[in-house]
Amino acid sequence: MTVLSAAFNLSSGTLGAALSSALSQARSIALSFGTTNYPTPELMSEPAQAISAKIIRHLWDNWGKDEAGLRNGEIDLYSINVPMIPALLNEDGLPIIWTRVWRNSYHHLFKPYTLKHAQELEHTSPQAGPDSTRTTIAETTSQAAQDVSPKRIGGLVFKFSPDMTSLIDLPPSSLPEGSDSWAIEKGWISVTPIRACFGEPPAESIFVPNGMIQDRIWKMKL
């Protein structure tokens, strides 16, 4: 499973839409389903949607406080992440837990190539970014040549080749306990309060100083 993180959150359209709404001083909740198998079995959709609706209703009726919040001292937004795993079908469903965002970073996103090497890669299938169209190395090189000569750019072109080794397929023991990524790897539903400034509210009522992880697990029956 691809785990969550601050790095992925910053490029998430789902969370971005919720941030935009929060900046307009509207209560906002970002809901994401963590896919583990492709395609996701259809029988998981209904229970995932049902528990998500209950969590959203509970958050809406019990919206948290944040003195620095943009809207009347309330928490700006929440991020919910539901792992699409077979345990969703169990009678008791999945545990729900308050989490923090796992702060981390990418390694390189683009890899430099010489123009000669780029031409050799012409016939390979390029990796496209999440919002990009599939463009060949030759097209990229041709476009760049219209603006900057190879001599001026040192004879280099760059191909989208992200290094995600610090973000995906990590051993669960390496993930910070209590983080959203840690919760998803455990097969738990993660609920994270967030400020619309790429920061998190203190939320002492949720994250009790020196408290135990067990204190964050939701006790109410939805």
CYANA upper distance limits for C-alpha pairs under 8 A (distance plus 0.5 A):
  1 MET  CA     34 GLY  CA      8.09
  1 MET  CA     35 THR  CA      7.55
  1 MET  CA     36 THR  CA      5.70
  1 MET  CA    168 ILE  CA      7.97
  1 MET  CA    169 ASP  CA      7.34
  1 MET  CA    185 GLU  CA      7.93
  2 THR  CA     34 GLY  CA      8.31
  2 THR  CA     36 THR  CA      8.40
  2 THR  CA    167 LEU  CA      8.12
  2 THR  CA    168 ILE  CA      5.74
  2 THR  CA    169 ASP  CA      7.19
  3 VAL  CA    167 LEU  CA      7.37
  3 VAL  CA    168 ILE  CA      6.56
  3 VAL  CA    169 ASP  CA      8.34
  3 VAL  CA    181 SER  CA      5.53
  3 VAL  CA    182 TRP  CA      8.44
  3 VAL  CA    184 ILE  CA      7.44
  3 VAL  CA    185 GLU  CA      7.56
  4 LEU  CA      8 PHE  CA      6.80
  4 LEU  CA      9 ASN  CA      7.75
  4 LEU  CA    102 TRP  CA      7.80
  4 LEU  CA    167 LEU  CA      8.46
  4 LEU  CA    180 ASP  CA      6.92
  4 LEU  CA    181 SER  CA      5.30
  4 LEU  CA    184 ILE  CA      8.42
  5 SER  CA      9 ASN  CA      6.57
  5 SER  CA    101 VAL  CA      6.71
  5 SER  CA    102 TRP  CA      5.36
  5 SER  CA    103 ARG  CA      6.61
  5 SER  CA    104 ASN  CA      6.97
  5 SER  CA    167 LEU  CA      8.04
  5 SER  CA    180 ASP  CA      7.84
  5 SER  CA    181 SER  CA      6.91
  6 ALA  CA     10 LEU  CA      6.70
  6 ALA  CA    101 VAL  CA      6.67
  6 ALA  CA    102 TRP  CA      6.34
  6 ALA  CA    103 ARG  CA      5.52
  6 ALA  CA    104 ASN  CA      6.46
  6 ALA  CA    105 SER  CA      7.82
  7 ALA  CA     11 SER  CA      7.59
  7 ALA  CA    103 ARG  CA      7.86
  7 ALA  CA    104 ASN  CA      6.60
  7 ALA  CA    105 SER  CA      5.81
  7 ALA  CA    106 TYR  CA      7.02
  8 PHE  CA     12 SER  CA      6.67
  9 ASN  CA     15 LEU  CA      7.07
 10 LEU  CA     15 LEU  CA      8.40
 10 LEU  CA     16 GLY  CA      8.01
 11 SER  CA     16 GLY  CA      8.10
 12 SER  CA     16 GLY  CA      6.37
 13 GLY  CA     17 ALA  CA      6.57
 14 THR  CA     18 ALA  CA      7.14
 14 THR  CA     30 ALA  CA      6.55
 14 THR  CA     31 LEU  CA      7.80
 14 THR  CA     32 SER  CA      7.88
 15 LEU  CA     19 LEU  CA      6.61
 15 LEU  CA     30 ALA  CA      5.93
 15 LEU  CA     79 SER  CA      7.73
 16 GLY  CA     20 SER  CA      6.66
 17 ALA  CA     21 SER  CA      6.75
 17 ALA  CA     30 ALA  CA      8.34
 18 ALA  CA     22 ALA  CA      6.59
 18 ALA  CA     28 SER  CA      5.77
 18 ALA  CA     29 ILE  CA      6.56
 18 ALA  CA     30 ALA  CA      6.14
 18 ALA  CA     77 LEU  CA      7.53
 19 LEU  CA     23 LEU  CA      6.66
 19 LEU  CA     28 SER  CA      7.90
 19 LEU  CA     77 LEU  CA      7.76
 19 LEU  CA    196 ALA  CA      5.99
 20 SER  CA     24 SER  CA      7.06
 21 SER  CA     25 GLN  CA      7.20
 21 SER  CA     26 ALA  CA      6.13
 21 SER  CA     27 ARG  CA      7.82
 21 SER  CA     28 SER  CA      6.67
 22 ALA  CA     26 ALA  CA      5.55
 22 ALA  CA     27 ARG  CA      6.53
 22 ALA  CA     28 SER  CA      6.19
 22 ALA  CA     70 LEU  CA      8.24
 22 ALA  CA     76 ASP  CA      6.25
 22 ALA  CA     77 LEU  CA      6.90
 22 ALA  CA    196 ALA  CA      6.92
 23 LEU  CA     70 LEU  CA      7.88
 23 LEU  CA    196 ALA  CA      7.08
 25 GLN  CA     70 LEU  CA      6.84
 25 GLN  CA     71 ARG  CA      6.03
 25 GLN  CA     76 ASP  CA      8.32
 26 ALA  CA     71 ARG  CA      8.15
 27 ARG  CA     76 ASP  CA      7.17
 27 ARG  CA     77 LEU  CA      6.83
 28 SER  CA     76 ASP  CA      7.53
 28 SER  CA     77 LEU  CA      5.31
 28 SER  CA     78 TYR  CA      7.14
 29 ILE  CA     56 ILE  CA      7.99
 29 ILE  CA     77 LEU  CA      6.02
 29 ILE  CA     78 TYR  CA      5.30
 29 ILE  CA     79 SER  CA      6.31
 29 ILE  CA     80 ILE  CA      7.82
 30 ALA  CA     77 LEU  CA      8.17
 30 ALA  CA     78 TYR  CA      6.73
 30 ALA  CA     79 SER  CA      5.18
 30 ALA  CA     80 ILE  CA      6.52
 31 LEU  CA     52 SER  CA      8.22
 31 LEU  CA     79 SER  CA      6.61
 31 LEU  CA     80 ILE  CA      5.33
 31 LEU  CA     81 ASN  CA      6.57
 31 LEU  CA     82 VAL  CA      8.35
 32 SER  CA     79 SER  CA      8.36
 32 SER  CA     80 ILE  CA      6.68
 32 SER  CA     81 ASN  CA      5.35
 32 SER  CA     82 VAL  CA      6.78
 33 PHE  CA     48 ALA  CA      8.47
 33 PHE  CA     81 ASN  CA      6.26
 33 PHE  CA     82 VAL  CA      5.29
 33 PHE  CA     83 PRO  CA      6.29
 33 PHE  CA     84 MET  CA      6.77
 34 GLY  CA     81 ASN  CA      7.09
 34 GLY  CA     82 VAL  CA      6.25
 34 GLY  CA     83 PRO  CA      4.86
 34 GLY  CA     84 MET  CA      6.03
 34 GLY  CA    184 ILE  CA      8.37
 35 THR  CA     40 THR  CA      7.14
 35 THR  CA     83 PRO  CA      7.02
 35 THR  CA     84 MET  CA      5.92
 35 THR  CA     85 ILE  CA      8.41
 36 THR  CA     40 THR  CA      7.92
 36 THR  CA     83 PRO  CA      8.01
 36 THR  CA     84 MET  CA      6.85
 36 THR  CA     85 ILE  CA      7.34
 37 ASN  CA     41 PRO  CA      8.49
 40 THR  CA     44 MET  CA      7.92
 40 THR  CA     84 MET  CA      7.84
 41 PRO  CA     45 SER  CA      8.09
 42 GLU  CA     46 GLU  CA      8.41
 43 LEU  CA     47 PRO  CA      8.32
 44 MET  CA     48 ALA  CA      6.63
 44 MET  CA     84 MET  CA      7.26
 44 MET  CA     85 ILE  CA      8.13
 44 MET  CA     86 PRO  CA      7.86
 44 MET  CA     88 LEU  CA      7.23
 44 MET  CA     89 LEU  CA      7.38
 45 SER  CA     49 GLN  CA      6.55
 46 GLU  CA     50 ALA  CA      6.52
 47 PRO  CA     51 ILE  CA      6.63
 47 PRO  CA     88 LEU  CA      6.94
 47 PRO  CA     89 LEU  CA      7.28
 48 ALA  CA     52 SER  CA      6.56
 48 ALA  CA     82 VAL  CA      7.58
 48 ALA  CA     84 MET  CA      7.79
 48 ALA  CA     88 LEU  CA      7.38
 49 GLN  CA     53 ALA  CA      6.59
 50 ALA  CA     54 LYS  CA      6.94
 51 ILE  CA     55 ILE  CA      6.68
 51 ILE  CA    222 LEU  CA      8.17
 52 SER  CA     56 ILE  CA      6.61
 52 SER  CA     82 VAL  CA      8.24
 53 ALA  CA     57 ARG  CA      6.63
 54 LYS  CA     58 HIS  CA      6.65
 54 LYS  CA    222 LEU  CA      6.45
 55 ILE  CA     59 LEU  CA      6.64
 55 ILE  CA    222 LEU  CA      7.78
 56 ILE  CA     60 TRP  CA      6.52
 57 ARG  CA     61 ASP  CA      6.65
 58 HIS  CA     62 ASN  CA      6.49
 58 HIS  CA    222 LEU  CA      8.36
 59 LEU  CA     63 TRP  CA      5.77
 59 LEU  CA     64 GLY  CA      8.34
 63 TRP  CA     74 GLU  CA      7.58
 63 TRP  CA     75 ILE  CA      7.69
 64 GLY  CA     74 GLU  CA      6.41
 64 GLY  CA     75 ILE  CA      6.02
 64 GLY  CA    203 ALA  CA      8.22
 65 LYS  CA     69 GLY  CA      8.18
 65 LYS  CA     73 GLY  CA      6.34
 65 LYS  CA     74 GLU  CA      4.78
 65 LYS  CA     75 ILE  CA      5.80
 65 LYS  CA    203 ALA  CA      7.68
 66 ASP  CA     73 GLY  CA      5.56
 66 ASP  CA     74 GLU  CA      5.39
 66 ASP  CA     75 ILE  CA      5.47
 66 ASP  CA     76 ASP  CA      8.45
 66 ASP  CA    201 PRO  CA      6.66
 66 ASP  CA    202 PRO  CA      7.88
 66 ASP  CA    203 ALA  CA      7.17
 67 GLU  CA     73 GLY  CA      4.99
 67 GLU  CA     74 GLU  CA      7.37
 68 ALA  CA     73 GLY  CA      6.52
 68 ALA  CA     74 GLU  CA      8.38
 68 ALA  CA    201 PRO  CA      8.25
 69 GLY  CA     73 GLY  CA      5.19
 69 GLY  CA     74 GLU  CA      5.62
 69 GLY  CA     75 ILE  CA      5.90
 69 GLY  CA     76 ASP  CA      6.14
 69 GLY  CA    195 ARG  CA      7.53
 70 LEU  CA     74 GLU  CA      7.64
 70 LEU  CA     75 ILE  CA      8.33
 70 LEU  CA     76 ASP  CA      6.79
 71 ARG  CA     75 ILE  CA      8.25
 71 ARG  CA     76 ASP  CA      7.49
 75 ILE  CA    193 PRO  CA      7.26
 75 ILE  CA    194 ILE  CA      7.50
 75 ILE  CA    195 ARG  CA      7.23
 75 ILE  CA    201 PRO  CA      7.56
 76 ASP  CA    193 PRO  CA      8.19
 76 ASP  CA    194 ILE  CA      6.84
 76 ASP  CA    195 ARG  CA      5.72
 76 ASP  CA    196 ALA  CA      6.51
 77 LEU  CA    193 PRO  CA      6.55
 77 LEU  CA    194 ILE  CA      5.94
 77 LEU  CA    195 ARG  CA      7.00
 77 LEU  CA    196 ALA  CA      7.65
 78 TYR  CA    191 VAL  CA      7.27
 78 TYR  CA    192 THR  CA      5.97
 78 TYR  CA    193 PRO  CA      4.99
 78 TYR  CA    194 ILE  CA      6.22
 79 SER  CA    190 SER  CA      8.35
 79 SER  CA    191 VAL  CA      6.24
 79 SER  CA    192 THR  CA      5.57
 79 SER  CA    193 PRO  CA      7.00
 79 SER  CA    194 ILE  CA      7.75
 80 ILE  CA    189 ILE  CA      7.76
 80 ILE  CA    190 SER  CA      6.17
 80 ILE  CA    191 VAL  CA      5.14
 80 ILE  CA    192 THR  CA      7.02
 81 ASN  CA    180 ASP  CA      8.43
 81 ASN  CA    184 ILE  CA      7.99
 81 ASN  CA    189 ILE  CA      6.30
 81 ASN  CA    190 SER  CA      5.64
 81 ASN  CA    191 VAL  CA      7.17
 82 VAL  CA    184 ILE  CA      8.00
 82 VAL  CA    188 TRP  CA      7.86
 82 VAL  CA    189 ILE  CA      5.39
 82 VAL  CA    190 SER  CA      7.25
 83 PRO  CA    184 ILE  CA      6.61
 83 PRO  CA    187 GLY  CA      6.65
 83 PRO  CA    188 TRP  CA      7.45
 83 PRO  CA    189 ILE  CA      7.04
 84 MET  CA     88 LEU  CA      7.53
 85 ILE  CA    187 GLY  CA      7.78
 86 PRO  CA     90 ASN  CA      8.16
 87 ALA  CA     93 GLY  CA      6.85
 87 ALA  CA     94 LEU  CA      7.07
 87 ALA  CA    187 GLY  CA      8.47
 88 LEU  CA     93 GLY  CA      5.50
 88 LEU  CA     94 LEU  CA      6.49
 89 LEU  CA     93 GLY  CA      6.87
 90 ASN  CA     94 LEU  CA      8.41
 94 LEU  CA    187 GLY  CA      7.68
 94 LEU  CA    188 TRP  CA      6.18
 94 LEU  CA    189 ILE  CA      7.00
 95 PRO  CA    187 GLY  CA      8.49
 95 PRO  CA    188 TRP  CA      5.63
 95 PRO  CA    189 ILE  CA      6.62
 95 PRO  CA    217 ILE  CA      7.45
 95 PRO  CA    218 TRP  CA      7.74
 96 ILE  CA    188 TRP  CA      6.35
 96 ILE  CA    189 ILE  CA      5.13
 96 ILE  CA    190 SER  CA      6.63
 96 ILE  CA    191 VAL  CA      7.78
 96 ILE  CA    217 ILE  CA      6.26
 96 ILE  CA    218 TRP  CA      5.90
 97 ILE  CA    183 ALA  CA      7.98
 97 ILE  CA    188 TRP  CA      7.55
 97 ILE  CA    189 ILE  CA      6.75
 97 ILE  CA    190 SER  CA      5.90
 97 ILE  CA    191 VAL  CA      6.60
 97 ILE  CA    216 ARG  CA      5.98
 97 ILE  CA    217 ILE  CA      4.73
 97 ILE  CA    218 TRP  CA      6.14
 98 TRP  CA    178 GLY  CA      8.32
 98 TRP  CA    190 SER  CA      6.63
 98 TRP  CA    191 VAL  CA      5.43
 98 TRP  CA    192 THR  CA      6.33
 98 TRP  CA    206 ILE  CA      7.62
 98 TRP  CA    207 PHE  CA      8.41
 98 TRP  CA    216 ARG  CA      5.82
 98 TRP  CA    217 ILE  CA      7.03
 98 TRP  CA    218 TRP  CA      8.07
 99 THR  CA    178 GLY  CA      5.94
 99 THR  CA    179 SER  CA      5.59
 99 THR  CA    180 ASP  CA      5.79
 99 THR  CA    183 ALA  CA      8.06
 99 THR  CA    190 SER  CA      6.53
 99 THR  CA    191 VAL  CA      6.33
 99 THR  CA    192 THR  CA      5.51
 99 THR  CA    193 PRO  CA      8.33
 99 THR  CA    216 ARG  CA      8.24
100 ARG  CA    178 GLY  CA      6.94
100 ARG  CA    179 SER  CA      5.21
100 ARG  CA    180 ASP  CA      6.39
100 ARG  CA    192 THR  CA      6.29
100 ARG  CA    193 PRO  CA      8.10
100 ARG  CA    200 GLU  CA      8.26
101 VAL  CA    179 SER  CA      6.04
101 VAL  CA    180 ASP  CA      6.06
101 VAL  CA    181 SER  CA      8.21
101 VAL  CA    192 THR  CA      7.50
102 TRP  CA    176 PRO  CA      7.47
102 TRP  CA    179 SER  CA      5.75
102 TRP  CA    180 ASP  CA      6.77
102 TRP  CA    181 SER  CA      6.94
104 ASN  CA    167 LEU  CA      8.45
105 SER  CA    166 SER  CA      8.24
105 SER  CA    167 LEU  CA      8.42
106 TYR  CA    163 ASP  CA      7.54
106 TYR  CA    164 MET  CA      6.89
106 TYR  CA    166 SER  CA      7.50
106 TYR  CA    167 LEU  CA      7.86
107 HIS  CA    162 PRO  CA      7.80
107 HIS  CA    163 ASP  CA      5.90
107 HIS  CA    164 MET  CA      7.12
107 HIS  CA    165 THR  CA      8.39
107 HIS  CA    166 SER  CA      7.94
108 HIS  CA    161 SER  CA      8.28
108 HIS  CA    162 PRO  CA      6.27
108 HIS  CA    163 ASP  CA      6.09
109 LEU  CA    160 PHE  CA      6.67
109 LEU  CA    161 SER  CA      6.13
109 LEU  CA    162 PRO  CA      4.36
109 LEU  CA    163 ASP  CA      6.66
110 PHE  CA    158 PHE  CA      6.43
110 PHE  CA    159 LYS  CA      5.95
110 PHE  CA    160 PHE  CA      5.00
110 PHE  CA    161 SER  CA      5.45
110 PHE  CA    162 PRO  CA      6.43
111 LYS  CA    158 PHE  CA      5.93
111 LYS  CA    159 LYS  CA      5.87
111 LYS  CA    160 PHE  CA      6.94
111 LYS  CA    161 SER  CA      6.19
111 LYS  CA    162 PRO  CA      8.28
112 PRO  CA    156 LEU  CA      6.75
112 PRO  CA    157 VAL  CA      6.24
112 PRO  CA    158 PHE  CA      4.96
112 PRO  CA    159 LYS  CA      7.00
113 TYR  CA    117 HIS  CA      6.43
113 TYR  CA    118 ALA  CA      6.40
113 TYR  CA    156 LEU  CA      5.98
113 TYR  CA    157 VAL  CA      5.85
113 TYR  CA    158 PHE  CA      6.46
113 TYR  CA    159 LYS  CA      7.91
114 THR  CA    118 ALA  CA      6.58
114 THR  CA    155 GLY  CA      6.17
114 THR  CA    156 LEU  CA      5.06
114 THR  CA    157 VAL  CA      6.71
115 LEU  CA    119 GLN  CA      6.77
115 LEU  CA    141 THR  CA      8.36
115 LEU  CA    150 PRO  CA      8.40
115 LEU  CA    155 GLY  CA      6.23
115 LEU  CA    156 LEU  CA      6.18
115 LEU  CA    157 VAL  CA      6.72
116 LYS  CA    120 GLU  CA      7.05
117 HIS  CA    121 LEU  CA      6.85
118 ALA  CA    122 GLU  CA      6.83
118 ALA  CA    137 ILE  CA      6.78
118 ALA  CA    138 ALA  CA      7.93
118 ALA  CA    157 VAL  CA      7.53
119 GLN  CA    137 ILE  CA      7.70
119 GLN  CA    138 ALA  CA      7.10
121 LEU  CA    137 ILE  CA      7.52
122 GLU  CA    136 THR  CA      6.98
122 GLU  CA    137 ILE  CA      6.02
122 GLU  CA    138 ALA  CA      6.45
125 SER  CA    136 THR  CA      8.17
126 PRO  CA    134 ARG  CA      7.46
126 PRO  CA    135 THR  CA      7.63
126 PRO  CA    136 THR  CA      6.88
126 PRO  CA    137 ILE  CA      7.93
126 PRO  CA    159 LYS  CA      8.24
126 PRO  CA    160 PHE  CA      8.13
127 GLN  CA    134 ARG  CA      8.09
127 GLN  CA    160 PHE  CA      6.60
127 GLN  CA    161 SER  CA      7.23
128 ALA  CA    132 SER  CA      6.39
128 ALA  CA    133 THR  CA      7.07
128 ALA  CA    134 ARG  CA      6.22
128 ALA  CA    135 THR  CA      8.23
128 ALA  CA    160 PHE  CA      7.23
129 GLY  CA    133 THR  CA      8.30
129 GLY  CA    160 PHE  CA      7.55
135 THR  CA    139 GLU  CA      6.89
135 THR  CA    140 THR  CA      7.32
136 THR  CA    140 THR  CA      6.83
137 ILE  CA    141 THR  CA      6.51
137 ILE  CA    159 LYS  CA      7.76
138 ALA  CA    142 SER  CA      6.47
139 GLU  CA    143 GLN  CA      6.60
140 THR  CA    144 ALA  CA      6.64
141 THR  CA    145 ALA  CA      6.56
141 THR  CA    157 VAL  CA      7.19
142 SER  CA    146 GLN  CA      7.13
143 GLN  CA    147 ASP  CA      7.70
144 ALA  CA    148 VAL  CA      6.43
144 ALA  CA    149 SER  CA      8.21
145 ALA  CA    149 SER  CA      5.81
145 ALA  CA    150 PRO  CA      7.26
148 VAL  CA    152 ARG  CA      7.04
148 VAL  CA    153 ILE  CA      7.38
149 SER  CA    153 ILE  CA      7.08
150 PRO  CA    154 GLY  CA      6.53
150 PRO  CA    155 GLY  CA      5.13
150 PRO  CA    156 LEU  CA      7.49
151 LYS  CA    155 GLY  CA      6.26
164 MET  CA    168 ILE  CA      6.70
165 THR  CA    169 ASP  CA      8.05
165 THR  CA    170 LEU  CA      8.47
166 SER  CA    170 LEU  CA      7.91
170 LEU  CA    174 SER  CA      7.28
170 LEU  CA    175 LEU  CA      8.21
171 PRO  CA    175 LEU  CA      7.90
172 PRO  CA    182 TRP  CA      7.17
172 PRO  CA    185 GLU  CA      6.97
172 PRO  CA    186 LYS  CA      8.40
175 LEU  CA    179 SER  CA      7.99
175 LEU  CA    181 SER  CA      7.33
175 LEU  CA    182 TRP  CA      5.94
176 PRO  CA    181 SER  CA      8.42
176 PRO  CA    182 TRP  CA      6.80
177 GLU  CA    182 TRP  CA      6.42
177 GLU  CA    183 ALA  CA      8.45
177 GLU  CA    213 ILE  CA      8.48
178 GLY  CA    182 TRP  CA      6.83
178 GLY  CA    183 ALA  CA      7.23
178 GLY  CA    213 ILE  CA      7.02
179 SER  CA    183 ALA  CA      6.83
180 ASP  CA    184 ILE  CA      6.80
180 ASP  CA    190 SER  CA      6.10
180 ASP  CA    191 VAL  CA      8.10
180 ASP  CA    192 THR  CA      7.74
181 SER  CA    185 GLU  CA      6.71
182 TRP  CA    186 LYS  CA      6.86
183 ALA  CA    187 GLY  CA      6.92
183 ALA  CA    188 TRP  CA      5.65
183 ALA  CA    189 ILE  CA      7.23
183 ALA  CA    190 SER  CA      6.48
184 ILE  CA    188 TRP  CA      5.79
184 ILE  CA    189 ILE  CA      6.93
184 ILE  CA    190 SER  CA      7.14
193 PRO  CA    200 GLU  CA      7.13
193 PRO  CA    201 PRO  CA      7.34
193 PRO  CA    203 ALA  CA      8.46
194 ILE  CA    198 PHE  CA      8.01
194 ILE  CA    199 GLY  CA      6.84
194 ILE  CA    200 GLU  CA      5.11
194 ILE  CA    201 PRO  CA      6.66
195 ARG  CA    199 GLY  CA      5.71
195 ARG  CA    200 GLU  CA      5.50
195 ARG  CA    201 PRO  CA      6.44
202 PRO  CA    207 PHE  CA      8.07
203 ALA  CA    207 PHE  CA      6.51
204 GLU  CA    208 VAL  CA      5.71
204 GLU  CA    209 PRO  CA      7.58
206 ILE  CA    216 ARG  CA      7.23
207 PHE  CA    211 GLY  CA      7.56
207 PHE  CA    216 ARG  CA      7.62
211 GLY  CA    215 ASP  CA      7.03
212 MET  CA    216 ARG  CA      7.87
213 ILE  CA    217 ILE  CA      7.69
